[in-house]
Amino acid sequence: MTAGSNTGLSVVKIGGALTQVPAELDRVCRAVSGAAAHHRLLVVPGGGPFADAVRSVQGNLRISNDAAHWMAILAMDQYALLLAERIEGGVLLDEPGAVAGTVIPGRAAILAPFRWMRHADVLPHGWEVTSDSIAAFIAGAMDAVRLVLIKPSSTHSGVDSYFQAALPSHLPHYILGADRVDEIETVLSGSTAGAESG
């Protein structure tokens, strides 16, 4: 990766916990929309309250890990629909083959990952794999130049236990709290300033 390069694909995962803080979610959506004007961005949604509902139902109804895995990824699709509505100029993608031709500077592409992940199906089926690991896998599969994880301001340091296994060893990744999301342009331009680097 060349410092200052904005021609490569960047994967930006927007944490589902941001739904609990609407003002932070709005700030993140505005920042991502602005950054998409100059960068090729593929947005991967978190699971948030939609995935939390799956956890609750699994515990109450003793649903298998396989079923819960796919239900949780369908929960990410629900958040993708929300993000596509809130990120100005965003376009929703839900077909595995549509990513490469749709992710262009000028608009953020928001991936509804269920069909994509159902086709690939290479990650473990369990709660050790969350949207963090799914974003890492997608970034590797798309040969992205970087992965940026955007999390709520108060809880922006952690990733799931499978994340390092899902992340390609060569791929730089950064964690931005929503309170510092205005620094996303710096990160996408190849600088590590303003973000925690993994």
Secondary structure, DSSP 8 states (H G I E B T S, - for coil): --TT--SSEEEEEE-GGGGGSHHHHHHHHHHHHHHHTTSEEEEEE--HHHHHHHHHHHHHHT--HHHHHHHHHHHHHHHHHHHHHHSTT-EEE-SGGGHHHH--TTS-EEE--HHHHHHH--S-SSTT--HHHHHHHHHHHTT-SEEEEEE-GGG-S---TTHHHHS-TT--EEEEEGGGGGGHHHHHTT--TTSEE-
